[in-house]
Amino acid sequence: MRQVRTTDDIRRLGTILFVAAHPDDESFMAGGVMAAAVANGQLVLCVTATRGEAGSTQDEARWPKAKLGAIREEELMTGLKELGVTHHYFFGYTDGHCADSPADQAVSGLCGIIERYLPDTILTFGPDGMTGHPDHKKACDWVGTAIKRVSKPPHVYYAIQTQENYQKALKAVDDVMNIFFMIDEPPFAEPSQCSICFRLPPGILQQKCLALAAMPSQTDALFTKVPRDTVEQALEWEFFVDASFNRK
C-alpha cells in the first residue's frame, strides 16, 4: 500500500480498530487518523483494556486516586465523542496488570470484535509498547495472536515516532509529562519507513486537542504548562509502521 499521508489517503485504511491499554492512548497516538476516518464516513472502533485507574493524578483534590478509574472512563467517553468515535469496548482488566490477565479471554474478545465488524486495519502499539509500558506490550501481543485466529485478518500497524518530530516538539512535552519515563525515548523510524505518515489538517488537529483536553486528569499539565504552539507541533504528526517492520 502507498504511504498514507492525507485525509483522503486514510480512506484506504477502511474500517479501523484501535486497540489501547488505557484511556487516552488512542487520542495521543491516533486521534487524528481516527477523526479523519470518521469524517470520511469510515467506521472506527476502539478497544480499551483497562480504565487507567493506576495512572498518575496531578491533583488529588480534583481527581482522587480512589475514583480515578471512573473519572478516566468518563473522560474517555468525552474524548471519543470529540473524535466522532461511537463504537467502544472496555475489557475491564486491572491497570498495570494486563500481563497477569487471562490472555485467552482478551484474545477471544478481540476475535469477536474483528469477526463482527471485519476491520481492514488495526492500529496499536508495537512490541516495545511505544512507552515501554507492560500493558501496552501485552495489547500488542493480544493483537498478534488474534489476527492468526480470525477468518479475515486485518492489516496491523504499530505506532512509532521519528527523531525529527520528537526533537522538534514532542521532547518538550515529554519533559513536562514524562511520557517515556520507562525507556527515555520512543522507538524511532525514518518517515520513509512509515506506512502512515499523517500530518493533521488544522481542523483535525483541533479535534485531537479537544479530545485530549477532555482528559484533564492526565493532560492538565499538557495544556497549562506547555505553550500551545508547542503542543500543536507535538501532536500534528501521527506515524505508524507496518507490523512487519523490524525495529532495532
Stockholm file with secondary structure:
# STOCKHOLM 1.0

chainA/1-248         MRQVRTTDDIRRLGTILFVAAHPDDESFMAGGVMAAAVANGQLVLCVTATRGEAGSTQDEARWPKAKLGAIREEELMTGLKELGVTHHYFFGYTDGHCADSPADQAVSGLCGIIERYLPDTILTFGPDGMTGHPDHKKACDWVGTAIKRVSKPPHVYYAIQTQENYQKALKAVDDVMNIFFMIDEPPFAEPSQCSICFRLPPGILQQKCLALAAMPSQTDALFTKVPRDTVEQALEWEFFVDASFNRK
#=GR chainA/1-248 SS CCCBCSTTGGGGGCSEEEEESSTTHHHHHHHHHHHHHHHHTCCEEEEEEECCTTSCCSCTTTSCGGGHHHHHHHHHHHHHHHHTCCEEEEEEECTTCGGGSCHHHHHHHHHHHHHHHCCSEEEECCTTTTTCCHHHHHHHHHHHHHTTTSSSCCEEEEEEBCHHHIIIIIHHHHHHHCTTTTTSSCCBCCGGGCSEEEECCHHHHHHHHHHHHTCHHHHHHHHHHSCHHHHHHHHSEEEEEETTCCCC
#=GC SS_cons         CCCBCSTTGGGGGCSEEEEESSTTHHHHHHHHHHHHHHHHTCCEEEEEEECCTTSCCSCTTTSCGGGHHHHHHHHHHHHHHHHTCCEEEEEEECTTCGGGSCHHHHHHHHHHHHHHHCCSEEEECCTTTTTCCHHHHHHHHHHHHHTTTSSSCCEEEEEEBCHHHIIIIIHHHHHHHCTTTTTSSCCBCCGGGCSEEEECCHHHHHHHHHHHHTCHHHHHHHHHHSCHHHHHHHHSEEEEEETTCCCC
//
